Amino acid sequence: MEYTRYQTLAITRRGAHGAVLDIQMRAANGKLPTAGHDGHRELAEIWRDVAADDTVRCAVLRGEGLGFSGGGDLAMVQDMTTDDAVRQRVWKEARDLVYNIINCDKPIVSAMHGPAVGAGLVAGLLADISIAARDAKIVDGHTRLGVAAGDHAAIVWPLLCGMAKAKYHLLLCEPVSGAEAERIGLVSLAVDEAELLPRAYEVADRLAVGSQSAIRLTKYALNNWLRQAGPAFDASLALEFMGFAGADVREGVASLRERRAPNFG
């Protein structure tokens, strides 16, 4: 499998026989990984390659720089508000990102530190084993932007932490620390940041030496809970992208650029 074509992801191999694929979302601005046009597409596509690569037994997803992921690049979001072709393309990528992770037969481990927002958060929470630094800051910022929380929230948040907690954090864009995320069941584990990568690699190494048929078939069976929620996810994603053609998202983008609270009237 040729991974050098990925420009926004740094991909290396580790572990026995290189069976663990280490996927790092690049921080193009030197601070946080953000999902621009290329990054959003590549984060959706990589899981097909992971599934097709017979030499890979497990993948670890992490972020470069000050955090796991910084959300969508505002230039791309702006394009989505004005160009229907861009909006439809990104909608397909957002759909593929969720379903490609669910249907990837290899187990995925996420290691989240600092801010975890946007498309990166989708992959981080849909990972089979999600590990967060205790002081990580998990935020689903859709309603702050002025669109419905659609890109993964409806399919997985209620299943992980219950409907009441899901609504509280999604409707209000209320941040969740890694420690709190572990307490409410939103992530698998929370550890000190210094222990984050060593723990993620330890888990990945254990998965890589386990029975591959047993692990993959167990993942397939468990992910039927997510497949059952597919219609709710599809509807939520359509509602989100309907919002990108509305007035509220334009105010949301403007408020982020001007570093002020939004005024939705």
C-alpha beads as a LAMMPS data file, in Angstrom:
LAMMPS data file: protein, C-alpha beads

265 atoms
264 bonds

1 atom types
1 bond types

-500.0 500.0 xlo xhi
-500.0 500.0 ylo yhi
-500.0 500.0 zlo zhi

Masses

1 110.0

Atoms # bond

1 1 1 0.000 0.000 0.000
2 1 1 1.373 3.420 -0.996
3 1 1 0.840 5.969 1.779
4 1 1 3.160 8.686 0.474
5 1 1 0.288 10.216 -1.502
6 1 1 -1.163 11.543 1.758
7 1 1 -0.021 15.127 2.287
8 1 1 -1.900 16.071 5.460
9 1 1 -1.201 12.813 7.295
10 1 1 2.232 11.611 8.434
11 1 1 2.100 7.824 8.233
12 1 1 4.744 5.477 9.630
13 1 1 4.908 1.875 10.749
14 1 1 5.851 0.551 14.156
15 1 1 5.732 -2.628 16.190
16 1 1 6.596 -6.166 15.130
17 1 1 6.781 -6.442 11.328
18 1 1 5.443 -2.868 11.055
19 1 1 1.928 -4.151 11.719
20 1 1 0.829 -1.003 13.590
21 1 1 0.175 1.993 11.349
22 1 1 0.894 5.293 13.114
23 1 1 -1.256 8.044 11.545
24 1 1 -0.523 11.604 12.635
25 1 1 -2.693 14.504 11.477
26 1 1 -0.254 17.244 10.473
27 1 1 -0.425 20.738 11.984
28 1 1 0.059 22.837 8.861
29 1 1 -0.005 26.053 10.906
30 1 1 2.501 24.675 13.409
31 1 1 -0.141 24.677 16.145
32 1 1 -3.102 22.376 15.495
33 1 1 -4.188 20.016 12.717
34 1 1 -7.132 21.545 10.842
35 1 1 -9.273 19.903 8.177
36 1 1 -9.031 21.922 4.983
37 1 1 -10.095 20.618 1.575
38 1 1 -7.222 18.118 1.340
39 1 1 -7.177 17.148 5.004
40 1 1 -10.904 16.426 5.132
41 1 1 -10.729 14.225 2.040
42 1 1 -7.645 12.341 3.209
43 1 1 -9.022 11.665 6.693
44 1 1 -12.054 10.050 5.052
45 1 1 -10.007 8.015 2.547
46 1 1 -7.243 6.634 4.761
47 1 1 -9.475 4.020 6.412
48 1 1 -10.172 2.305 3.090
49 1 1 -6.427 1.895 2.612
50 1 1 -5.990 0.628 6.167
51 1 1 -8.709 -1.965 5.545
52 1 1 -7.158 -3.039 2.235
53 1 1 -3.585 -3.317 3.567
54 1 1 -2.995 -6.939 4.581
55 1 1 0.225 -5.990 6.394
56 1 1 -1.613 -3.751 8.891
57 1 1 -3.183 -5.190 12.036
58 1 1 -3.992 -1.979 13.935
59 1 1 -3.888 1.791 13.427
60 1 1 -3.155 4.597 15.897
61 1 1 -4.534 8.079 15.168
62 1 1 -2.990 11.122 16.839
63 1 1 -2.493 14.838 16.262
64 1 1 0.628 16.936 15.802
65 1 1 1.438 20.038 17.798
66 1 1 -0.667 21.514 20.567
67 1 1 -3.675 19.267 20.179
68 1 1 -5.421 16.387 18.495
69 1 1 -7.460 18.440 16.020
70 1 1 -8.502 22.042 15.605
71 1 1 -11.677 21.602 13.562
72 1 1 -12.518 22.648 10.040
73 1 1 -10.409 25.209 8.234
74 1 1 -12.490 28.392 8.023
75 1 1 -11.598 28.874 4.352
76 1 1 -13.199 25.514 3.551
77 1 1 -16.226 26.310 5.706
78 1 1 -16.581 29.627 3.890
79 1 1 -16.488 27.819 0.537
80 1 1 -19.204 25.463 1.745
81 1 1 -21.498 28.403 2.466
82 1 1 -21.186 29.832 -1.055
83 1 1 -20.519 26.912 -3.419
84 1 1 -23.040 24.083 -3.668
85 1 1 -20.568 21.806 -5.472
86 1 1 -18.128 22.137 -2.573
87 1 1 -20.955 21.587 -0.088
88 1 1 -22.036 18.360 -1.797
89 1 1 -18.472 17.076 -2.070
90 1 1 -17.717 17.694 1.608
91 1 1 -21.064 16.101 2.562
92 1 1 -19.994 12.896 0.806
93 1 1 -16.600 13.001 2.516
94 1 1 -18.231 13.507 5.926
95 1 1 -20.499 10.531 5.272
96 1 1 -17.577 8.399 4.079
97 1 1 -15.429 9.339 7.081
98 1 1 -17.980 7.865 9.488
99 1 1 -18.850 4.756 7.508
100 1 1 -15.249 4.028 6.481
101 1 1 -14.179 3.958 10.133
102 1 1 -17.150 1.804 11.122
103 1 1 -16.497 -0.626 8.276
104 1 1 -12.697 -0.748 8.550
105 1 1 -12.011 -4.259 9.812
106 1 1 -8.734 -3.315 11.529
107 1 1 -9.008 -1.959 15.094
108 1 1 -8.305 1.772 15.469
109 1 1 -6.874 3.428 18.586
110 1 1 -7.079 7.203 19.035
111 1 1 -4.785 9.255 21.275
112 1 1 -6.323 12.682 21.954
113 1 1 -4.491 15.557 23.632
114 1 1 -5.270 19.256 23.822
115 1 1 -8.252 20.439 21.751
116 1 1 -10.201 17.723 19.920
117 1 1 -12.676 19.312 17.524
118 1 1 -14.184 18.798 14.064
119 1 1 -13.387 15.980 11.647
120 1 1 -10.524 14.793 13.823
121 1 1 -12.929 14.387 16.726
122 1 1 -15.186 12.260 14.502
123 1 1 -12.354 9.778 14.030
124 1 1 -11.213 10.116 17.635
125 1 1 -14.567 9.137 19.131
126 1 1 -15.446 6.517 16.516
127 1 1 -12.109 4.772 17.112
128 1 1 -12.525 1.334 18.632
129 1 1 -10.455 2.321 21.657
130 1 1 -10.343 6.051 22.384
131 1 1 -7.744 7.341 24.819
132 1 1 -7.665 10.972 25.944
133 1 1 -5.303 13.004 28.051
134 1 1 -7.065 13.949 31.264
135 1 1 -6.795 17.644 30.366
136 1 1 -7.845 17.204 26.721
137 1 1 -10.663 19.517 25.612
138 1 1 -13.338 17.743 23.567
139 1 1 -15.826 20.083 21.871
140 1 1 -18.471 19.546 19.226
141 1 1 -18.774 23.098 17.930
142 1 1 -21.509 22.766 15.339
143 1 1 -24.274 24.753 17.019
144 1 1 -21.739 27.502 17.840
145 1 1 -21.025 27.651 14.107
146 1 1 -24.738 27.800 13.288
147 1 1 -25.364 24.310 11.881
148 1 1 -26.823 21.083 13.278
149 1 1 -24.466 18.663 15.019
150 1 1 -24.461 16.073 12.273
151 1 1 -21.077 14.671 11.329
152 1 1 -20.951 11.927 13.975
153 1 1 -22.819 13.167 17.020
154 1 1 -26.204 11.541 16.397
155 1 1 -24.700 8.141 15.612
156 1 1 -22.362 7.751 18.567
157 1 1 -22.739 10.292 21.409
158 1 1 -26.078 8.968 22.781
159 1 1 -24.735 5.407 22.613
160 1 1 -21.548 6.323 24.466
161 1 1 -22.714 8.744 27.151
162 1 1 -26.539 8.662 27.054
163 1 1 -29.052 11.029 25.488
164 1 1 -29.192 13.491 28.399
165 1 1 -25.423 14.114 28.435
166 1 1 -25.296 14.112 24.638
167 1 1 -27.934 16.833 24.393
168 1 1 -26.281 18.929 27.111
169 1 1 -22.881 18.947 25.438
170 1 1 -24.094 19.106 21.809
171 1 1 -26.803 21.749 22.150
172 1 1 -24.611 24.043 24.273
173 1 1 -21.200 23.243 22.708
174 1 1 -20.111 22.551 26.274
175 1 1 -16.498 21.332 26.410
176 1 1 -15.696 17.965 27.946
177 1 1 -12.331 17.298 29.569
178 1 1 -10.680 13.960 28.967
179 1 1 -11.243 13.031 32.609
180 1 1 -14.950 13.877 32.404
181 1 1 -15.230 12.107 29.056
182 1 1 -13.965 8.918 30.671
183 1 1 -16.356 9.354 33.603
184 1 1 -19.434 9.625 31.382
185 1 1 -18.296 6.920 28.954
186 1 1 -17.517 9.152 25.971
187 1 1 -13.956 7.748 25.725
188 1 1 -12.433 4.416 26.697
189 1 1 -9.622 5.733 28.920
190 1 1 -8.179 8.963 30.296
191 1 1 -4.523 9.189 31.287
192 1 1 -1.953 11.868 32.056
193 1 1 -0.684 13.451 28.830
194 1 1 2.823 12.064 29.380
195 1 1 1.333 8.565 29.365
196 1 1 -0.949 9.111 26.364
197 1 1 1.163 7.852 23.465
198 1 1 2.863 5.051 25.412
199 1 1 -0.565 3.781 26.494
200 1 1 -1.993 4.062 22.971
201 1 1 0.976 2.176 21.524
202 1 1 0.723 -0.468 24.243
203 1 1 -2.938 -1.049 23.414
204 1 1 -2.187 -1.127 19.669
205 1 1 0.632 -3.627 20.175
206 1 1 -1.659 -5.908 22.169
207 1 1 -4.285 -5.742 19.437
208 1 1 -1.639 -6.472 16.791
209 1 1 -0.541 -9.733 18.426
210 1 1 -4.048 -10.960 19.240
211 1 1 -6.225 -13.259 17.160
212 1 1 -6.991 -11.128 14.127
213 1 1 -10.099 -13.030 13.123
214 1 1 -11.530 -12.846 16.647
215 1 1 -10.753 -9.134 17.060
216 1 1 -12.036 -8.116 13.641
217 1 1 -15.230 -10.133 13.844
218 1 1 -15.928 -8.795 17.338
219 1 1 -15.503 -5.260 16.018
220 1 1 -17.828 -6.053 13.117
221 1 1 -20.499 -7.404 15.452
222 1 1 -20.275 -4.520 17.932
223 1 1 -20.391 -1.923 15.177
224 1 1 -23.824 -3.185 14.186
225 1 1 -25.041 -0.920 17.006
226 1 1 -23.669 1.989 14.970
227 1 1 -25.033 0.623 11.693
228 1 1 -28.498 0.505 13.269
229 1 1 -28.152 4.236 13.928
230 1 1 -27.239 4.861 10.275
231 1 1 -30.620 6.432 9.350
232 1 1 -30.365 8.877 12.280
233 1 1 -26.818 9.760 11.202
234 1 1 -27.812 10.238 7.549
235 1 1 -30.648 12.562 8.561
236 1 1 -28.438 14.557 10.941
237 1 1 -25.749 14.974 8.283
238 1 1 -28.325 16.192 5.758
239 1 1 -29.649 18.686 8.308
240 1 1 -26.132 19.908 9.061
241 1 1 -25.349 20.535 5.408
242 1 1 -28.705 22.186 4.826
243 1 1 -27.550 24.655 7.461
244 1 1 -24.423 25.522 5.453
245 1 1 -26.729 27.250 2.966
246 1 1 -28.372 29.365 5.687
247 1 1 -27.765 32.714 7.320
248 1 1 -26.717 31.489 10.764
249 1 1 -23.557 29.790 9.540
250 1 1 -22.412 32.989 7.866
251 1 1 -22.733 34.763 11.205
252 1 1 -20.988 31.859 12.912
253 1 1 -18.021 32.056 10.536
254 1 1 -17.848 35.854 10.849
255 1 1 -17.859 35.649 14.650
256 1 1 -15.013 33.133 14.640
257 1 1 -12.946 35.286 12.292
258 1 1 -13.608 38.370 14.422
259 1 1 -13.075 36.478 17.701
260 1 1 -16.417 37.470 19.192
261 1 1 -19.613 35.795 20.377
262 1 1 -22.090 35.094 17.549
263 1 1 -25.299 37.080 17.268
264 1 1 -27.960 34.803 15.803
265 1 1 -30.711 37.362 16.235

Bonds

1 1 1 2
2 1 2 3
3 1 3 4
4 1 4 5
5 1 5 6
6 1 6 7
7 1 7 8
8 1 8 9
9 1 9 10
10 1 10 11
11 1 11 12
12 1 12 13
13 1 13 14
14 1 14 15
15 1 15 16
16 1 16 17
17 1 17 18
18 1 18 19
19 1 19 20
20 1 20 21
21 1 21 22
22 1 22 23
23 1 23 24
24 1 24 25
25 1 25 26
26 1 26 27
27 1 27 28
28 1 28 29
29 1 29 30
30 1 30 31
31 1 31 32
32 1 32 33
33 1 33 34
34 1 34 35
35 1 35 36
36 1 36 37
37 1 37 38
38 1 38 39
39 1 39 40
40 1 40 41
41 1 41 42
42 1 42 43
43 1 43 44
44 1 44 45
45 1 45 46
46 1 46 47
47 1 47 48
48 1 48 49
49 1 49 50
50 1 50 51
51 1 51 52
52 1 52 53
53 1 53 54
54 1 54 55
55 1 55 56
56 1 56 57
57 1 57 58
58 1 58 59
59 1 59 60
60 1 60 61
61 1 61 62
62 1 62 63
63 1 63 64
64 1 64 65
65 1 65 66
66 1 66 67
67 1 67 68
68 1 68 69
69 1 69 70
70 1 70 71
71 1 71 72
72 1 72 73
73 1 73 74
74 1 74 75
75 1 75 76
76 1 76 77
77 1 77 78
78 1 78 79
79 1 79 80
80 1 80 81
81 1 81 82
82 1 82 83
83 1 83 84
84 1 84 85
85 1 85 86
86 1 86 87
87 1 87 88
88 1 88 89
89 1 89 90
90 1 90 91
91 1 91 92
92 1 92 93
93 1 93 94
94 1 94 95
95 1 95 96
96 1 96 97
97 1 97 98
98 1 98 99
99 1 99 100
100 1 100 101
101 1 101 102
102 1 102 103
103 1 103 104
104 1 104 105
105 1 105 106
106 1 106 107
107 1 107 108
108 1 108 109
109 1 109 110
110 1 110 111
111 1 111 112
112 1 112 113
113 1 113 114
114 1 114 115
115 1 115 116
116 1 116 117
117 1 117 118
118 1 118 119
119 1 119 120
120 1 120 121
121 1 121 122
122 1 122 123
123 1 123 124
124 1 124 125
125 1 125 126
126 1 126 127
127 1 127 128
128 1 128 129
129 1 129 130
130 1 130 131
131 1 131 132
132 1 132 133
133 1 133 134
134 1 134 135
135 1 135 136
136 1 136 137
137 1 137 138
138 1 138 139
139 1 139 140
140 1 140 141
141 1 141 142
142 1 142 143
143 1 143 144
144 1 144 145
145 1 145 146
146 1 146 147
147 1 147 148
148 1 148 149
149 1 149 150
150 1 150 151
151 1 151 152
152 1 152 153
153 1 153 154
154 1 154 155
155 1 155 156
156 1 156 157
157 1 157 158
158 1 158 159
159 1 159 160
160 1 160 161
161 1 161 162
162 1 162 163
163 1 163 164
164 1 164 165
165 1 165 166
166 1 166 167
167 1 167 168
168 1 168 169
169 1 169 170
170 1 170 171
171 1 171 172
172 1 172 173
173 1 173 174
174 1 174 175
175 1 175 176
176 1 176 177
177 1 177 178
178 1 178 179
179 1 179 180
180 1 180 181
181 1 181 182
182 1 182 183
183 1 183 184
184 1 184 185
185 1 185 186
186 1 186 187
187 1 187 188
188 1 188 189
189 1 189 190
190 1 190 191
191 1 191 192
192 1 192 193
193 1 193 194
194 1 194 195
195 1 195 196
196 1 196 197
197 1 197 198
198 1 198 199
199 1 199 200
200 1 200 201
201 1 201 202
202 1 202 203
203 1 203 204
204 1 204 205
205 1 205 206
206 1 206 207
207 1 207 208
208 1 208 209
209 1 209 210
210 1 210 211
211 1 211 212
212 1 212 213
213 1 213 214
214 1 214 215
215 1 215 216
216 1 216 217
217 1 217 218
218 1 218 219
219 1 219 220
220 1 220 221
221 1 221 222
222 1 222 223
223 1 223 224
224 1 224 225
225 1 225 226
226 1 226 227
227 1 227 228
228 1 228 229
229 1 229 230
230 1 230 231
231 1 231 232
232 1 232 233
233 1 233 234
234 1 234 235
235 1 235 236
236 1 236 237
237 1 237 238
238 1 238 239
239 1 239 240
240 1 240 241
241 1 241 242
242 1 242 243
243 1 243 244
244 1 244 245
245 1 245 246
246 1 246 247
247 1 247 248
248 1 248 249
249 1 249 250
250 1 250 251
251 1 251 252
252 1 252 253
253 1 253 254
254 1 254 255
255 1 255 256
256 1 256 257
257 1 257 258
258 1 258 259
259 1 259 260
260 1 260 261
261 1 261 262
262 1 262 263
263 1 263 264
264 1 264 265
